[in-house]
Amino acid sequence: MLTTEEQLSVLQSNVDQFFLIICGVFVLFMQAGFAFLEAGSVRSKNTTNIIMKNVLDIFIGALCYYSVGYGFAYGEPGNAFIGHNYFFASNVRETAINETAIGFATPEKYYGAWFFQFVFTATASTIVSGAMAERTEFVTYMVYCVFLTAFIYPVVSHWCWAESGWLYSGAGTGLSYKDFAGSGVVHITGGSAALVGAAILGPRIGRFNKDGTVNDLPGHTVTVAALGGFILFVGFLAFNGGSQLSISQPGDGVVVAMAVMNTVLGGSSAALTAMVVYKMSDVIRGQDHYWSLIVTINGGLAGMVSMCASCNDLYPWAAVVIGVVAGLSYIGWHHLTLKIKIDDPLDAVAVHLGGGLTGVILGPIFAINGLSVNGTPVGGIIYGAHPFAFKNFGWNLLGALAIIAWTAGTCTILFGVMHLMGVLRVNEKIELAGLDKVKHGEPAYPMEGYFVGEHPHSIANGISSQNVVIENKSTDENGEIEVHTNGDANKMV
C-alpha cells in the first residue's frame, strides 16, 4: 500500500508524462502542417514527392532516433561533445537508483522524454526537405534524413540541452546557453542544413535568368499552403509551451502560459511586419509587390521560431519587439537568398535560420530572470545589466555560431560527396516532367481524374468523356503537360 506521499509522487510523474505526450502529439501534427505548406508551395507535378518526404521524416526519424539519435543526444554519462548511452533503448530499467551515475534510466524518465525529443528531431529534418524541393533525388533525400536525425541534430541537442553538453554546462565558465524551445537547436540547425543543401543542389530550372533576375515559380495552391500555416501556428503553441517538460511543479503552469502568450504575440508582430515591409518594397526597391498571403504566413512562422529561445522568460512587450525584428529578418534573408541565387521554394532558410538567429541573439537581451548567480537571478541585459548578463549574451552568440559551423560543415561534406557522385539531383528530363509520376507513379492530380466516367484506356487512345478528341499530348519546355483538343491547347500544370 502506497503512502500518501508516494501516491502524490506517482500522480506527479504520470501527469508530467501525459503533458509531454499530449504536447508531443501536437508537435508531431506539425508534420501535417509542413506537408500542406510545402505541397501548396511547390508545383502540382511535385506534390506527391514533397508529401512523401514529410511522411518519411517521421518514420525514418523515429527508427534513427530510437537506435542511436537519442543516445547521442541525451545518453548520460556522456562527454562535452556527445552522449553515449540508451542506444536501442538499452539501460532502461523498472528500478534504477542514481541512474545518471550508473548509466540507467527509469521508464518514467525515458519513454515520454524520447517521444517529445523525437518530434523535435523530425521538425529539423523537415526544414531541409522544403528548401531542396522539386529537384532532389528521392534516395538521396532518405540518406540525408538518416544523417540529420541520427547524428547531426543529436550532437547539437547534446551540446545545448544535455547536462554534460559544453554549451549547457558552460565549459567551466559558469555560463549556460539559453534556448528554451530550440530557436538554435532545432531551427538554426535545420536552417543551416537547408542553406547548404539548396546552395550545393542549385536552383530549379528556370528560376534565375543569366542577368540575375528572378523568375517566379509559384506553388500550385495557396489554399493548401495556408491550411499548413494554420496547423503550424497551433503546433508552435505545444512546441514552445511543452518545452517546460513538466506541469506538476509549482510555477509550471505560469511558465507554460507565458510561453504560449509570447509565442502568439511574437508571431503576430512578425507576420504584420513582414506583410507591410514586403508591400512597401515596391516603393523602396522599385518592384511591384502585393499584400502577400504566403509572405504573411512565413513572417508569422519566423516570429514563432524567434520565440522558441526565450518565450518562457519575456514580458509580452518584449515578445512583440523580438517579433518585429524577426519579421524584418525574414524579409532580409528572403531577398539575400535570391540575391546570391539560392533557390529555396519554401523560404525555409529565411524563416528558420533568420528567425532562429533572431531569437538566440535577442533572448538574453530581453530576459526577465536570465541566469542565476549564486542562486540569485541576474536578469538579461535590459533588466539586469549585470556583467554576467553580457557574458551570457556572448555565450549565446558563440552557441549560434558553433551550431552553424557544425551543421554547415557536416552538411557540406554530406551534400558535397553526393553531388560529386552525381546522385544529389535528378536529371533535367525528370525535373521538367515532375517527380510525382516518374519517381512515385502516383501523381497528385492524375490526368485520368479530369475525364469522368471513362476507362483509362479510352483516355490513352484520345477520347474524353465529353467526346472531345484529344489530338496529342506533349510536354512543353517547363515540363507542363499540354493537351491539344481540336486545335486548342489546355495547359494542365
C-alpha positions in Angstrom: 0.0 0.0 0.0 1.5 3.3 -1.1 1.7 6.1 1.4 0.1 9.5 0.6 3.5 10.9 -0.3 4.2 8.1 -2.6 0.8 8.3 -4.3 1.4 12.1 -4.8 4.8 11.3 -6.4 3.3 8.8 -8.7 0.5 11.2 -9.7 3.0 13.9 -10.4 5.1 11.6 -12.6 2.0 10.4 -14.5 0.8 14.0 -15.1 4.1 15.1 -16.3 4.4 12.2 -18.7 0.9 12.8 -20.0 1.7 16.5 -20.5 4.8 15.5 -22.6 2.8 13.0 -24.7 -0.1 15.4 -25.4 2.3 18.3 -26.4 4.4 15.9 -28.4 1.3 14.7 -30.3 0.6 18.3 -31.3 4.2 18.9 -32.3 4.0 15.7 -34.4 0.9 17.0 -36.1 3.1 19.9 -37.2 4.4 17.4 -39.8 0.9 17.7 -41.4 1.3 21.5 -41.3 4.7 21.3 -43.0 3.3 18.8 -45.6 0.5 21.1 -46.6 2.6 24.2 -46.6 5.2 22.6 -48.7 2.7 20.9 -51.0 0.9 24.2 -51.7 4.2 25.9 -52.3 5.5 23.6 -55.0 4.2 22.9 -58.5 1.5 20.3 -58.8 3.8 17.9 -60.6 5.9 17.5 -57.4 3.1 17.4 -54.8 3.2 13.6 -54.0 7.0 13.8 -53.8 7.1 16.5 -51.1 4.3 14.9 -49.1 6.1 11.6 -49.2 9.2 13.3 -47.7 7.2 14.7 -44.8 5.8 11.2 -44.1 9.2 9.6 -44.1 10.7 12.3 -41.9 8.5 10.7 -39.2 9.2 7.1 -40.0 12.9 7.3 -40.8 13.5 9.7 -38.0 11.8 7.5 -35.4 14.0 4.5 -36.2 17.1 6.5 -36.3 16.4 8.4 -33.1 15.5 5.1 -31.3 18.6 3.3 -32.5 21.3 5.9 -31.9 20.0 9.5 -32.1 18.6 9.8 -28.6 21.7 8.1 -27.2 24.0 10.7 -28.9 21.8 13.5 -27.6 21.0 12.5 -24.0 22.9 9.4 -23.3 24.4 10.0 -19.8 27.0 9.8 -18.6 28.4 11.5 -21.8 31.2 13.9 -22.6 31.0 17.5 -23.6 30.7 16.7 -27.3 28.3 13.7 -27.5 26.2 11.3 -25.4 26.8 7.5 -25.4 24.1 5.6 -23.7 20.5 4.4 -24.2 21.2 3.1 -27.7 18.2 1.0 -28.9 16.5 1.9 -25.5 19.2 0.0 -23.6 19.8 0.6 -19.9 16.1 1.4 -19.3 15.0 -0.4 -16.2 12.0 -0.5 -13.9 14.1 0.4 -10.9 17.3 2.4 -11.1 19.0 4.1 -8.2 21.2 7.1 -9.1 20.5 6.3 -12.7 22.7 9.1 -14.1 25.8 7.9 -12.3 25.5 4.2 -13.3 24.0 4.8 -16.7 20.4 3.6 -16.1 17.2 5.4 -16.7 13.7 4.5 -15.4 10.8 4.2 -17.9 9.3 7.3 -16.2 12.3 9.3 -17.3 12.9 7.7 -20.7 9.8 7.0 -22.8 8.0 10.3 -22.6 11.3 12.2 -23.0 12.2 10.1 -26.0 8.9 10.8 -27.8 9.0 14.6 -27.1 12.6 14.9 -28.3 11.9 12.8 -31.3 9.2 15.1 -32.7 11.6 18.0 -32.5 14.2 15.9 -34.5 11.6 15.3 -37.2 10.9 19.0 -37.4 14.6 19.8 -38.0 14.7 17.3 -40.9 11.5 18.6 -42.5 13.0 22.1 -42.8 15.6 20.8 -45.2 13.2 18.9 -47.4 11.3 22.2 -48.2 14.4 24.1 -49.2 15.6 21.3 -51.5 12.1 20.6 -53.0 11.3 19.8 -56.7 14.8 18.6 -57.8 16.4 16.3 -55.2 16.8 12.5 -55.8 14.5 10.6 -53.6 17.0 8.0 -52.4 19.4 10.9 -51.6 16.8 12.5 -49.5 16.5 9.3 -47.4 20.2 9.3 -46.9 20.5 12.8 -45.6 17.4 12.3 -43.5 19.2 9.4 -41.7 22.3 11.5 -41.1 20.4 14.5 -39.8 18.2 12.6 -37.4 20.8 10.0 -36.3 23.9 12.2 -35.9 23.9 15.9 -36.9 20.9 17.1 -34.9 21.5 14.9 -31.9 25.0 16.3 -31.4 23.7 19.8 -31.4 20.9 19.0 -28.9 23.5 17.3 -26.7 25.7 20.4 -26.6 22.8 22.7 -25.7 20.3 20.6 -23.6 22.2 17.7 -22.0 23.8 18.2 -18.6 27.2 17.3 -19.9 27.0 19.3 -23.1 29.6 22.0 -23.3 27.2 24.8 -24.2 24.7 23.8 -21.5 27.3 23.3 -18.8 29.3 26.4 -19.7 32.6 24.5 -20.1 33.7 25.8 -16.7 32.7 29.4 -17.2 29.6 29.4 -15.1 27.6 30.4 -18.2 24.8 28.5 -19.9 23.3 28.6 -23.4 19.8 30.0 -23.2 17.5 28.3 -25.7 14.2 27.2 -24.1 12.5 25.5 -27.0 15.1 25.4 -29.8 15.5 28.6 -31.8 19.1 27.5 -32.2 18.9 23.7 -31.5 16.1 23.0 -34.0 15.8 26.0 -36.3 19.3 27.2 -36.8 20.3 23.6 -37.3 17.6 23.0 -39.8 18.0 26.3 -41.5 21.8 25.9 -41.8 21.4 22.5 -43.4 18.8 23.9 -45.7 21.0 26.7 -46.8 24.0 24.4 -47.6 21.8 21.8 -49.3 20.0 24.3 -51.5 23.3 26.0 -52.4 25.0 22.8 -53.5 21.9 21.4 -55.2 21.5 24.5 -57.3 18.3 26.4 -58.4 15.4 24.8 -60.2 15.4 25.1 -63.9 14.1 28.5 -65.0 14.4 30.1 -61.6 17.1 32.6 -62.4 18.0 34.3 -65.7 21.6 34.9 -66.9 21.4 38.5 -65.9 20.5 37.6 -62.3 16.8 38.5 -62.5 14.4 36.1 -60.8 11.5 34.2 -62.4 8.6 33.5 -60.2 7.8 29.8 -59.9 4.7 29.9 -57.7 3.2 26.9 -55.9 0.0 25.5 -57.3 -2.4 26.2 -54.4 -2.2 28.9 -51.8 -5.3 27.4 -50.1 -3.4 24.2 -49.1 -0.3 26.2 -48.1 -2.5 28.4 -45.9 -4.0 25.3 -44.2 -0.5 24.2 -43.4 0.3 27.5 -42.0 -2.7 27.4 -39.6 -1.7 23.9 -38.4 1.8 25.1 -37.7 0.6 28.1 -35.8 -1.3 25.8 -33.4 1.6 23.3 -33.2 4.0 26.0 -32.2 2.0 26.6 -29.0 2.7 23.0 -27.9 6.2 23.2 -29.3 7.1 26.1 -27.0 4.7 25.5 -24.1 5.6 21.9 -23.9 9.3 22.7 -23.6 8.8 23.3 -19.9 8.8 19.5 -19.8 6.6 19.2 -16.7 3.3 20.6 -15.4 3.2 19.3 -11.8 5.7 21.5 -10.1 5.0 25.0 -8.6 5.2 27.7 -11.3 5.0 25.3 -14.3 1.5 26.5 -15.3 2.6 30.1 -15.3 5.7 29.4 -17.4 3.7 27.4 -20.0 1.0 30.1 -20.2 3.7 32.8 -20.6 5.4 30.8 -23.3 2.1 30.3 -25.2 1.1 34.0 -25.0 4.5 35.3 -26.1 4.5 32.8 -29.0 1.2 34.3 -30.2 2.4 37.9 -29.8 5.8 37.3 -31.4 4.3 35.5 -34.4 1.6 38.2 -34.8 4.1 41.2 -34.8 6.4 39.4 -37.2 3.6 38.5 -39.6 2.3 42.1 -39.8 5.9 43.4 -40.1 6.7 41.1 -43.0 3.5 41.8 -44.8 3.9 45.6 -44.6 7.6 45.7 -45.4 7.1 43.3 -48.4 4.3 45.5 -49.8 6.4 48.6 -49.3 9.3 47.1 -51.3 7.6 48.3 -54.5 8.4 51.8 -53.3 11.8 51.1 -51.7 13.2 48.8 -54.4 11.1 49.8 -57.4 9.4 46.4 -57.6 5.7 45.5 -57.9 4.8 43.7 -54.7 1.4 42.9 -53.2 -0.3 42.1 -49.9 1.1 38.6 -50.0 -0.6 35.8 -48.0 2.5 33.5 -48.3 4.8 36.2 -47.0 2.5 36.9 -44.1 2.3 33.2 -43.1 6.1 32.8 -43.4 6.6 36.0 -41.4 4.4 34.7 -38.6 6.3 31.4 -38.6 9.6 33.3 -38.4 8.2 35.2 -35.4 7.2 32.0 -33.6 10.6 30.5 -34.4 12.3 33.5 -32.7 10.1 33.0 -29.6 11.5 29.5 -29.1 14.6 30.7 -27.4 13.1 32.7 -24.6 9.3 32.7 -24.6 9.3 31.4 -21.0 11.3 34.5 -19.8 9.9 37.6 -21.6 7.4 40.3 -20.8 4.8 40.4 -23.6 6.0 43.8 -24.9 9.5 42.2 -25.4 7.9 39.4 -27.4 6.3 41.9 -29.7 9.6 43.7 -30.2 11.5 40.5 -31.0 8.7 39.5 -33.4 9.1 42.8 -35.3 12.9 42.1 -35.6 12.1 38.5 -36.8 9.7 39.8 -39.5 12.4 42.2 -40.7 15.0 39.4 -40.6 12.7 37.1 -42.6 12.4 39.7 -45.4 16.1 40.4 -45.3 17.0 36.7 -45.7 14.4 36.3 -48.3 16.0 38.9 -50.5 19.5 37.8 -49.7 19.0 34.2 -50.8 17.6 35.4 -54.1 20.5 37.9 -54.5 23.0 35.1 -54.2 20.9 32.8 -56.4 20.0 30.3 -53.8 16.6 28.8 -54.7 14.5 28.0 -51.6 10.9 27.2 -52.7 9.7 27.4 -49.1 11.8 30.3 -47.8 12.9 27.8 -45.2 16.3 29.5 -44.7 14.6 32.9 -44.2 12.1 31.5 -41.7 14.2 29.1 -39.7 17.7 30.4 -39.9 16.7 34.0 -39.8 14.1 33.6 -37.1 16.3 31.2 -35.1 19.2 33.7 -35.1 16.9 36.5 -34.0 15.6 34.5 -31.0 19.0 33.2 -29.8 20.6 36.7 -30.1 17.8 38.8 -28.6 16.7 36.4 -25.9 19.5 37.2 -23.4 18.9 40.9 -24.0 15.2 41.0 -23.0 15.2 38.2 -20.5 13.4 38.9 -17.2 15.4 36.5 -15.0 18.2 35.3 -17.2 20.7 33.1 -15.4 21.3 32.8 -11.6 24.5 33.7 -9.9 24.8 32.0 -6.5 21.1 31.3 -6.6 20.1 34.9 -7.5 18.6 35.7 -10.9 20.6 38.4 -12.6 18.2 39.2 -15.5 19.1 39.9 -19.0 21.0 42.9 -20.3 18.0 45.3 -20.1 16.6 44.1 -16.8 19.8 43.2 -15.0 22.7 45.0 -16.7 24.8 42.6 -14.6 28.2 41.7 -16.2 27.1 38.1 -16.2 24.2 39.0 -18.5 26.6 40.5 -21.1 28.8 37.4 -20.8 25.8 35.2 -21.3 24.8 37.2 -24.4 28.2 36.4 -25.8 27.8 32.7 -24.8 24.5 32.5 -26.8 26.2 34.2 -29.8 29.0 31.7 -29.6 26.5 28.9 -29.4 24.7 30.1 -32.5 28.0 30.3 -34.4 29.0 26.8 -33.2 25.7 25.3 -34.4 26.1 27.0 -37.8 29.7 25.8 -38.1 28.9 22.2 -37.1 25.8 21.9 -39.3 27.2 23.7 -42.3 30.5 21.7 -42.1 28.9 18.3 -41.8 26.3 19.1 -44.4 28.8 20.4 -46.9 30.6 17.1 -46.6 27.4 15.1 -46.9 25.8 17.0 -49.8 29.2 17.7 -51.4 30.0 14.0 -51.7 26.6 13.2 -53.0 26.9 16.0 -55.6 30.4 14.7 -56.7 28.9 11.2 -57.0 26.1 12.6 -59.3 23.3 11.3 -57.0 22.1 14.6 -55.4 19.9 15.9 -58.1 17.5 14.4 -60.7 18.3 14.8 -64.3 16.8 17.6 -66.4 14.1 15.5 -68.1 12.8 14.2 -64.8 12.8 17.7 -63.2 10.8 19.1 -66.2 8.4 16.2 -66.2 7.9 16.3 -62.4 8.9 13.9 -59.7 5.4 12.5 -58.9 4.9 10.4 -62.0 8.5 9.4 -62.6 9.6 8.6 -59.0 6.3 7.5 -57.4 3.8 6.6 -60.1 1.2 8.5 -58.1 0.7 12.0 -59.4 -1.4 14.1 -57.0 -3.6 15.2 -59.9 -3.7 12.4 -62.5 -4.9 13.2 -66.0 -7.4 10.4 -65.7 -9.2 12.4 -62.9 -10.1 15.1 -65.4 -12.2 12.7 -67.6 -15.0 11.4 -65.5 -16.6 8.1 -66.4 -14.1 6.9 -69.0 -11.9 3.9 -68.8 -8.2 4.8 -68.6 -7.5 3.0 -71.9 -10.0 5.2 -73.8 -8.3 8.3 -72.4 -4.9 7.0 -73.6 -6.5 6.4 -77.0 -7.5 10.1 -77.2 -11.3 10.1 -76.3 -12.6 12.1 -73.3 -15.9 11.6 -71.5 -17.1 14.8 -73.3 -16.5 13.1 -76.7 -13.7 15.6 -77.3 -10.9 14.3 -79.5 -7.5 14.8 -78.0 -5.2 15.2 -80.9 -2.0 14.8 -78.9 -0.4 15.2 -75.5 3.0 16.8 -75.2 5.4 18.3 -72.7 6.5 21.9 -73.1 9.8 23.4 -72.1 8.7 23.8 -68.5 7.7 20.2 -68.1 4.0 21.0 -68.2 1.5 18.8 -70.0 -0.2 20.4 -72.9 -3.4 18.7 -74.0 -4.4 19.8 -77.6 -8.1 19.4 -78.2 -9.4 20.3 -81.7 -6.5 22.7 -82.2 -6.8 24.4 -78.8 -4.2 24.0 -76.1 -5.3 23.5 -72.5 -2.4 23.5 -70.1 -2.5 21.2 -67.1 0.2 22.3 -64.7 
